[in-house]
């Protein structure tokens, strides 16, 4: 059983790019009830990933904590 937690991010504001401090995360699109299927995304060796549902570009920023984002407030939970 995995002990790691997976942060869940949203893009209710519809920004083009969200910088985050993790490479494995969930994208839910907008906040419920306008969310899309909650999809697990893994950047692997890359430093960015596009959500296949909402086209949000997520960029890894090692200066951010796992619960932080730029713009701020995009974390919905872990």
Number of C-alpha atoms within 10 A of each C-alpha: 3 4 5 7 11 17 21 20 26 24 22 14 11 13 10 11 17 21 21 28 20 22 22 17 21 21 27 23 24 17 15 10 6 10 16 15 12 14 15 14 17 15 16 10 7 10 15 18 18 15 16 11 14 18 13 19 15 26 21 19 19 13 10 14 11 19 19 19 21 15 13 11 12 22 18 15 12 13
